[in-house]
Every structure is written in C-alpha cells, then in structure tokens.
Amino acid sequence: MSSVSLIDGHMDHTDDEIIKALECCINDNCNDCPETFGNCELTARRNALDLLKRQRATIERLQKKLNHSIGVD
C-alpha cells in the first residue's frame, strides 16, 4: 500500500484512502470520507490523478523489465 504526498501540502493518504474518498464522493457520503480538509473534492481528484499516474508508471516499468527479461524490445 502506497502513500502519496498531496499537491497542496496536506497529510499523506494511502491508495486505499484515496479510493475510499472517491467512493464517498460518488455515494454522496461525507461522513465516512478520510479527506477532512477544505476543498475535499478537488483534493480527491488530484489524489486520484496522482494514483493513476503512479500506477501507469509502475505498469510501464514492469512491462519494460518483463520485455527485457524475455528478450523483447
């Protein structure tokens, strides 16, 4: 489980907390949301974008490693 530093300097959230915050937004359920700062919807979107970018970079890195190990460029 990864932790991410927010763009606006607020506390770090794990990937699971980012997903939970988005689920809370989708279900209009602020009571269970791990995001407790001011503009929570903007923060949730920023965190989600960061999570997607990190996951994409990880997939690309692993794909390159796999291709190298099997001799494919």
URQUIZI-V79303 format. One record per residue. N is the residue number from 1. BURIAL is 1 if it has 16 or more other C-alpha atoms within 10 Angstrom, else 0. Layout:
BEGIN
N,BURIAL  N,BURIAL
END
This chain:
BEGIN
1,0  2,0  3,0  4,0  5,0  6,0  7,0  8,0  9,0  10,0  11,0  12,0  13,1  14,0  15,1  16,0  17,1  18,1  19,1  20,1  21,1  22,1  23,0  24,1  25,1  26,0  27,0  28,0  29,0  30,0  31,0  32,0  33,1  34,1  35,1  36,0  37,0  38,0  39,0  40,1  41,0  42,0  43,1  44,1  45,0  46,1  47,1  48,1  49,0  50,1  51,1  52,0  53,0  54,0  55,0  56,0  57,0  58,0  59,0  60,0  61,0  62,0  63,0  64,0  65,0  66,0  67,0  68,0  69,0  70,0  71,0  72,0  73,0
END
